[in-house]
Amino acid sequence: MKFNPVYKNTSLIRLALISGSLLFSVNNIALADDDDDADDNIVRAILSPPVVSNGLIAGEPTEFIGVLAVEDAPPGLAMDPENRGFRIPAGGRMEVEVGGTFERNGVDNGKAFRAINSNANFVLVTGLPQAPITAPAGDGVQHGNYTITDDGNKIITVTPNGGRGKNGLEGKRAKKIGIKLVHIRPRPGTDESTSAFTNGAAGTLGTLAVRIYKANGKLSKKGSASTTFPASVGPVAGFTNAGLATGGQGNPATDTAELVESVNFQHVAPGTELTNTVKGVTFSEGAPYAPRYLLFDALANQPDSFIPQKGIANIGYIPSADPKHVHMVQDTNANGIPDAGDTIIGHTVISGPEGSNPEILPSDALTASGDGITGPNGSLYNVPVRIGDQEGVYRITVMLNGGRVAPTSITTIIAEYDDEDSDDGDDHDKKHDD
């Protein structure tokens, strides 16, 4: 069995807690308990998802992820699938209430009303990009078998259609990984008529509350968080599994998705090189993969507010004097490779335990972009790396000039030995073996 690095040593716990505090610098950071005390806040933050440039910008169509405070896990490691998220009891329900200055279209303004009754506008997520727990029933690991209902204003209710006991959702993802995010969005690839909410004015607060009820109607878990809508934002970078995760996961007939299909929170041995950028026959056959990000041009340069959005073309990187740091450049001399004659537009760094010596490996790749109306959503930016020589937590961070470093700009890799490779004699059970 692999050990869970959250519990391996106290120095790593301190590192994770410090990093987590930086990653989630919000007011609501209390972790929930495993008992029925509903006083613990289970909502950590409201973030723009790494699939658009404008999810929480003032006056724009609302798209956000509500990040839940995973029990017994520091913030920086909460999305690791080794740490299980929340369940909805059989016969119970989850209520998601959108408040503050978020506007419900057709209620708070004159825009078209959009009913929320499917994953087109609301989805439960395991905490990993493109790794949903979907509403339909089916044989796939992702199928949760739940109903989404809408009160016509600010409350969305998720009701399991099956399951038993503490877990009313079906499918292995719901059982083994659990709910870590709630995602509210416009239906992808469309226009204003398929957006249920609009963000409030610049400087005002939007709020999110999440409540989980037992079958007897008793409140089991609850929490809330708020966000301030900025007037604008620069270029955006966010981790992604685009092009690697199984497509069509919302289809009841899709049964080929694997339990975990994610570049973020890969578990590898110390010293591993993560260089592959092409999906294997299955996700796991191609693993491990180089950290992967979507880059988006600033909102001011987007032709509209909806997916697909324009990426940033001709971006690559060149080395610095430190192998842990590369300069992101745009190929402004048009010679087809990133080099010292290009314009620096940001930086990418890798960090790890002291003395572990990770590095970003050389690459001549450049990004491509659609026009924001046709073509892919954003630009794929791959960062091949070599993980350092020690067990522990490694993070790869993308920083664009004029943009923000958000939790979704940071990819986490866990370095650990399998039992057969370890010489320490420890035998650590996986946290959630059945």
Salt bridges, closest charged atoms under 4 A:
ASP36 OD2 - LYS214 NZ 2.77
GLU63 OE2 - HIS183 NE2 2.90
GLU71 OE2 - LYS221 NZ 3.28
ASP80 OD2 - HIS267 NE2 3.04
GLU82 OE2 - LYS430 NZ 3.58
GLU95 OE2 - ARG93 NE 3.17
GLU95 OE1 - ARG211 NE 3.07
GLU97 OE1 - ARG211 NH2 2.96
ASP108 OD2 - LYS154 NZ 3.37
ASP150 OD2 - ARG104 NH2 2.65
GLU192 OE1 - LYS111 NZ 3.89
ASP297 OD2 - LYS310 NZ 3.94
ASP322 OD1 - LYS324 NZ 3.41
ASP389 OD1 - ARG386 NH2 2.45
GLU416 OE2 - HIS267 ND1 2.76
ASP424 OD2 - LYS8 NZ 2.92
ASP426 OD2 - LYS8 NZ 3.27
ASP426 OD2 - HIS428 NE2 3.39
ASP434 OD2 - LYS176 NZ 2.85
